[in-house]
Amino acid sequence: MANRLTVHGVLNFATTVLLMAVGFYVFLDLARSWRPASPPPAVLALPERPLPLAGAPIDGSADASVAMVVFSDFECPFCARFANDTWPDLKTQYVDTGLVRVSFRHAPNPESHPVAVKLARAANCAGDRGRFWDAHDRFFHVGTGRAVVDALPEALGIDRAQYDACMSHIVDPRLDEDRRIAAQFHVAATPTFFIGRIVDDAVVVSQIIPGAAPLDSFRRALDRLVDGGHPG
């Protein structure tokens, strides 16, 4: 009887250990496969100096008193999420109505996004023909491969020779300036949004929104300024 109980106990113990081991490996597999929906937002202090608007593509009325500067990367999936899910409503409600001016600054990350710099240069070259925002929308809506860059003149109806000549330049001073400003304002991830009032063609930043935040986050930030309120 004692021997049977001992064998039974050993079997129970072995079964328990086996189940614990299986559970542990299932947990490890789930932990390895889990990924956050978006990167944790960076915490940035409000800059002491105004953020310049000059030299960057602008959408919106020159009479607007509020601006939002976006630092973005055409190959960044979170930038695409903002451009496709949030930007159309913001443009309709705030930009097209003359309430807010939006400025775009390039912050490409070539280590993770190999075509990002070329896309930024292509958008700037399209901008020389007055079509920056059309290129912006096309890259985020259609795709960001090299074939999309090469086909941009035909897609937008701009001169191929002028586009190719612009793209042949090794250095793009506008892109270098955007990178310098991004570093100066401690932009470490895209997209990052700086919001504030316009003073002397620059933004006195009162709020920073990191990442592809929900539409309501932008509405609250802009409404406080558009309605004459004070940022909390």
C-alpha positions as a Markdown table, in Angstrom:
| # | Residue | x | y | z |
|---|---|---|---|---|
| 1 | Met | 0.0 | 0.0 | 0.0 |
| 2 | Ala | 2.8 | 2.4 | 0.9 |
| 3 | Asn | 4.6 | 1.6 | -2.4 |
| 4 | Arg | 1.4 | 2.3 | -4.4 |
| 5 | Leu | 1.0 | 5.6 | -2.7 |
| 6 | Thr | 4.6 | 6.5 | -3.4 |
| 7 | Val | 4.3 | 5.7 | -7.0 |
| 8 | His | 1.0 | 7.6 | -7.3 |
| 9 | Gly | 2.6 | 10.6 | -5.6 |
| 10 | Val | 5.6 | 10.5 | -7.9 |
| 11 | Leu | 3.2 | 10.4 | -10.9 |
| 12 | Asn | 1.2 | 13.4 | -9.6 |
| 13 | Phe | 4.4 | 15.3 | -9.0 |
| 14 | Ala | 5.7 | 14.6 | -12.5 |
| 15 | Thr | 2.4 | 15.6 | -14.1 |
| 16 | Thr | 2.4 | 18.9 | -12.2 |
| 17 | Val | 5.9 | 19.7 | -13.2 |
| 18 | Leu | 5.1 | 18.9 | -16.9 |
| 19 | Leu | 2.0 | 21.1 | -16.8 |
| 20 | Met | 4.0 | 23.9 | -15.2 |
| 21 | Ala | 6.8 | 23.6 | -17.9 |
| 22 | Val | 4.2 | 23.7 | -20.7 |
| 23 | Gly | 2.6 | 26.7 | -19.2 |
| 24 | Phe | 5.9 | 28.5 | -18.8 |
| 25 | Tyr | 6.8 | 27.9 | -22.4 |
| 26 | Val | 3.4 | 29.1 | -23.6 |
| 27 | Phe | 3.9 | 32.2 | -21.6 |
| 28 | Leu | 7.3 | 32.8 | -23.1 |
| 29 | Asp | 6.0 | 32.4 | -26.6 |
| 30 | Leu | 3.2 | 34.9 | -25.9 |
| 31 | Ala | 5.6 | 37.3 | -24.4 |
| 32 | Arg | 7.9 | 37.1 | -27.4 |
| 33 | Ser | 5.1 | 37.6 | -29.9 |
| 34 | Trp | 3.5 | 40.6 | -28.1 |
| 35 | Arg | 4.2 | 44.0 | -29.4 |
| 36 | Pro | 2.7 | 47.4 | -28.3 |
| 37 | Ala | 0.3 | 49.0 | -30.7 |
| 38 | Ser | 2.5 | 52.1 | -30.8 |
| 39 | Pro | 5.9 | 53.1 | -29.3 |
| 40 | Pro | 5.8 | 54.7 | -25.8 |
| 41 | Pro | 5.5 | 58.4 | -26.3 |
| 42 | Ala | 8.6 | 60.5 | -25.6 |
| 43 | Val | 8.3 | 63.1 | -22.9 |
| 44 | Leu | 9.5 | 66.5 | -24.2 |
| 45 | Ala | 9.8 | 69.7 | -22.3 |
| 46 | Leu | 8.3 | 72.8 | -23.9 |
| 47 | Pro | 11.0 | 74.6 | -25.8 |
| 48 | Glu | 12.1 | 78.0 | -24.6 |
| 49 | Arg | 12.6 | 79.4 | -28.1 |
| 50 | Pro | 9.9 | 79.7 | -30.8 |
| 51 | Leu | 9.9 | 77.0 | -33.6 |
| 52 | Pro | 10.4 | 78.6 | -37.0 |
| 53 | Leu | 7.8 | 78.2 | -39.7 |
| 54 | Ala | 9.8 | 79.7 | -42.6 |
| 55 | Gly | 11.4 | 77.3 | -45.1 |
| 56 | Ala | 8.9 | 74.5 | -44.5 |
| 57 | Pro | 5.9 | 73.5 | -46.6 |
| 58 | Ile | 2.8 | 75.2 | -45.2 |
| 59 | Asp | -0.9 | 74.3 | -45.5 |
| 60 | Gly | -3.5 | 76.8 | -44.3 |
| 61 | Ser | -4.2 | 80.5 | -44.2 |
| 62 | Ala | -1.6 | 83.1 | -43.6 |
| 63 | Asp | -4.1 | 84.8 | -41.3 |
| 64 | Ala | -4.3 | 81.9 | -38.9 |
| 65 | Ser | -3.0 | 82.7 | -35.4 |
| 66 | Val | -2.4 | 79.1 | -34.4 |
| 67 | Ala | 0.0 | 76.6 | -35.9 |
| 68 | Met | 1.0 | 72.9 | -35.7 |
| 69 | Val | 4.4 | 71.8 | -36.8 |
| 70 | Val | 4.7 | 68.1 | -37.6 |
| 71 | Phe | 8.0 | 66.2 | -37.7 |
| 72 | Ser | 7.4 | 63.2 | -39.8 |
| 73 | Asp | 9.0 | 60.3 | -41.8 |
| 74 | Phe | 7.2 | 59.0 | -45.0 |
| 75 | Glu | 8.1 | 55.4 | -44.1 |
| 76 | Cys | 7.1 | 55.6 | -40.5 |
| 77 | Pro | 3.9 | 53.5 | -40.0 |
| 78 | Phe | 2.7 | 55.7 | -37.1 |
| 79 | Cys | 3.1 | 58.8 | -39.4 |
| 80 | Ala | 1.0 | 57.0 | -42.0 |
| 81 | Arg | -1.6 | 56.2 | -39.3 |
| 82 | Phe | -1.9 | 59.9 | -38.5 |
| 83 | Ala | -1.9 | 61.0 | -42.2 |
| 84 | Asn | -4.6 | 58.5 | -43.1 |
| 85 | Asp | -6.8 | 58.4 | -40.0 |
| 86 | Thr | -6.5 | 61.8 | -38.4 |
| 87 | Trp | -5.1 | 64.4 | -40.8 |
| 88 | Pro | -8.1 | 64.5 | -43.1 |
| 89 | Asp | -10.5 | 65.5 | -40.3 |
| 90 | Leu | -8.0 | 68.1 | -38.9 |
| 91 | Lys | -7.5 | 69.6 | -42.3 |
| 92 | Thr | -11.2 | 69.9 | -42.9 |
| 93 | Gln | -12.1 | 71.3 | -39.5 |
| 94 | Tyr | -9.1 | 73.5 | -38.8 |
| 95 | Val | -6.9 | 74.1 | -41.8 |
| 96 | Asp | -9.4 | 74.6 | -44.6 |
| 97 | Thr | -11.5 | 76.8 | -42.4 |
| 98 | Gly | -8.5 | 79.2 | -41.9 |
| 99 | Leu | -8.1 | 78.5 | -38.1 |
| 100 | Val | -4.8 | 76.7 | -38.1 |
| 101 | Arg | -1.7 | 76.7 | -40.2 |
| 102 | Val | 0.2 | 73.4 | -40.5 |
| 103 | Ser | 3.9 | 73.1 | -41.2 |
| 104 | Phe | 5.7 | 69.9 | -42.2 |
| 105 | Arg | 9.3 | 69.2 | -41.2 |
| 106 | His | 11.2 | 66.1 | -42.4 |
| 107 | Ala | 12.7 | 63.8 | -39.7 |
| 108 | Pro | 13.6 | 60.7 | -41.7 |
| 109 | Asn | 15.2 | 57.7 | -40.0 |
| 110 | Pro | 17.4 | 56.0 | -42.7 |
| 111 | Glu | 18.5 | 53.3 | -40.3 |
| 112 | Ser | 15.0 | 51.9 | -40.0 |
| 113 | His | 13.5 | 53.3 | -43.2 |
| 114 | Pro | 15.9 | 53.0 | -46.2 |
| 115 | Val | 13.9 | 55.0 | -48.7 |
| 116 | Ala | 12.8 | 57.8 | -46.2 |
| 117 | Val | 15.5 | 60.3 | -47.3 |
| 118 | Lys | 14.7 | 59.8 | -51.0 |
| 119 | Leu | 11.0 | 60.2 | -50.3 |
| 120 | Ala | 11.7 | 63.5 | -48.4 |
| 121 | Arg | 13.8 | 64.8 | -51.3 |
| 122 | Ala | 11.1 | 63.8 | -53.8 |
| 123 | Ala | 8.4 | 65.6 | -51.8 |
| 124 | Asn | 10.6 | 68.7 | -51.7 |
| 125 | Cys | 11.2 | 68.5 | -55.4 |
| 126 | Ala | 7.4 | 68.2 | -56.0 |
| 127 | Gly | 7.1 | 71.2 | -53.6 |
| 128 | Asp | 9.2 | 73.2 | -56.0 |
| 129 | Arg | 6.4 | 72.8 | -58.5 |
| 130 | Gly | 3.7 | 73.6 | -55.8 |
| 131 | Arg | 2.8 | 70.0 | -55.2 |
| 132 | Phe | 4.3 | 69.1 | -51.9 |
| 133 | Trp | 1.0 | 68.2 | -50.2 |
| 134 | Asp | 0.0 | 66.1 | -53.2 |
| 135 | Ala | 3.2 | 64.2 | -52.9 |
| 136 | His | 2.6 | 63.9 | -49.1 |
| 137 | Asp | -0.8 | 62.4 | -49.6 |
| 138 | Arg | 0.4 | 60.1 | -52.4 |
| 139 | Phe | 3.2 | 58.6 | -50.3 |
| 140 | Phe | 1.1 | 58.0 | -47.3 |
| 141 | His | -1.9 | 56.7 | -49.3 |
| 142 | Val | -0.4 | 54.8 | -52.2 |
| 143 | Gly | 3.0 | 53.6 | -50.9 |
| 144 | Thr | 6.6 | 54.5 | -50.4 |
| 145 | Gly | 8.7 | 52.2 | -52.6 |
| 146 | Arg | 11.3 | 53.5 | -55.0 |
| 147 | Ala | 8.9 | 52.9 | -57.9 |
| 148 | Val | 6.5 | 55.3 | -56.3 |
| 149 | Val | 9.2 | 57.9 | -56.1 |
| 150 | Asp | 10.3 | 57.4 | -59.7 |
| 151 | Ala | 6.7 | 57.6 | -61.0 |
| 152 | Leu | 5.8 | 60.8 | -59.0 |
| 153 | Pro | 6.1 | 63.3 | -62.0 |
| 154 | Glu | 3.5 | 61.3 | -64.0 |
| 155 | Ala | 1.3 | 60.8 | -61.0 |
| 156 | Leu | 1.2 | 64.6 | -60.2 |
| 157 | Gly | 1.6 | 66.0 | -63.7 |
| 158 | Ile | 4.8 | 67.8 | -63.1 |
| 159 | Asp | 7.8 | 68.2 | -65.5 |
| 160 | Arg | 9.9 | 65.1 | -65.5 |
| 161 | Ala | 13.2 | 66.8 | -66.5 |
| 162 | Gln | 12.9 | 69.4 | -63.8 |
| 163 | Tyr | 12.0 | 66.7 | -61.2 |
| 164 | Asp | 15.0 | 64.5 | -62.3 |
| 165 | Ala | 17.3 | 67.5 | -62.2 |
| 166 | Cys | 16.1 | 68.3 | -58.6 |
| 167 | Met | 16.5 | 64.7 | -57.5 |
| 168 | Ser | 20.1 | 64.5 | -59.0 |
| 169 | His | 21.4 | 67.0 | -56.4 |
| 170 | Ile | 23.4 | 65.2 | -53.8 |
| 171 | Val | 22.5 | 67.6 | -51.0 |
| 172 | Asp | 19.1 | 69.1 | -50.1 |
| 173 | Pro | 19.7 | 72.1 | -47.9 |
| 174 | Arg | 16.0 | 72.1 | -46.8 |
| 175 | Leu | 16.3 | 68.5 | -45.6 |
| 176 | Asp | 19.5 | 69.4 | -43.7 |
| 177 | Glu | 17.7 | 72.4 | -42.1 |
| 178 | Asp | 14.8 | 70.2 | -41.0 |
| 179 | Arg | 17.2 | 67.7 | -39.4 |
| 180 | Arg | 19.0 | 70.6 | -37.6 |
| 181 | Ile | 15.8 | 72.0 | -36.2 |
| 182 | Ala | 14.6 | 68.5 | -35.2 |
| 183 | Ala | 17.8 | 68.0 | -33.2 |
| 184 | Gln | 17.5 | 71.5 | -31.7 |
| 185 | Phe | 14.0 | 70.8 | -30.5 |
| 186 | His | 15.0 | 67.2 | -29.3 |
| 187 | Val | 12.7 | 65.3 | -31.7 |
| 188 | Ala | 13.7 | 61.7 | -31.2 |
| 189 | Ala | 10.7 | 59.9 | -32.8 |
| 190 | Thr | 8.1 | 60.4 | -35.4 |
| 191 | Pro | 5.5 | 61.7 | -35.6 |
| 192 | Thr | 5.9 | 64.6 | -33.1 |
| 193 | Phe | 3.6 | 67.6 | -33.1 |
| 194 | Phe | 4.4 | 71.1 | -31.7 |
| 195 | Ile | 1.3 | 73.3 | -31.3 |
| 196 | Gly | 1.1 | 77.0 | -30.3 |
| 197 | Arg | 0.4 | 80.5 | -31.3 |
| 198 | Ile | 2.1 | 82.2 | -34.2 |
| 199 | Val | 4.4 | 85.1 | -33.4 |
| 200 | Asp | 6.6 | 86.7 | -36.1 |
| 201 | Asp | 6.4 | 83.6 | -38.4 |
| 202 | Ala | 7.3 | 81.2 | -35.6 |
| 203 | Val | 5.4 | 79.0 | -33.2 |
| 204 | Val | 5.4 | 79.8 | -29.5 |
| 205 | Val | 4.9 | 76.2 | -28.4 |
| 206 | Ser | 2.4 | 75.5 | -25.7 |
| 207 | Gln | 1.8 | 71.8 | -26.2 |
| 208 | Ile | 3.7 | 68.8 | -27.7 |
| 209 | Ile | 1.8 | 65.7 | -28.8 |
| 210 | Pro | 4.1 | 62.7 | -29.4 |
| 211 | Gly | 3.0 | 59.8 | -31.6 |
| 212 | Ala | -0.2 | 59.1 | -33.6 |
| 213 | Ala | -2.5 | 60.3 | -30.9 |
| 214 | Pro | -6.3 | 60.1 | -31.3 |
| 215 | Leu | -8.2 | 62.9 | -33.1 |
| 216 | Asp | -9.7 | 64.2 | -29.8 |
| 217 | Ser | -6.2 | 64.9 | -28.4 |
| 218 | Phe | -5.5 | 67.3 | -31.3 |
| 219 | Arg | -9.0 | 68.8 | -31.1 |
| 220 | Arg | -8.5 | 69.6 | -27.4 |
| 221 | Ala | -5.1 | 71.2 | -28.0 |
| 222 | Leu | -6.2 | 73.3 | -30.9 |
| 223 | Asp | -9.5 | 74.3 | -29.4 |
| 224 | Arg | -7.9 | 75.8 | -26.4 |
| 225 | Leu | -5.9 | 78.1 | -28.6 |
| 226 | Val | -8.4 | 78.8 | -31.4 |
| 227 | Asp | -11.1 | 79.7 | -28.8 |
| 228 | Gly | -8.8 | 82.0 | -27.0 |
| 229 | Gly | -8.3 | 79.8 | -24.0 |
| 230 | His | -5.2 | 79.2 | -22.1 |
| 231 | Pro | -3.4 | 75.8 | -22.4 |
| 232 | Gly | -3.8 | 73.8 | -19.2 |
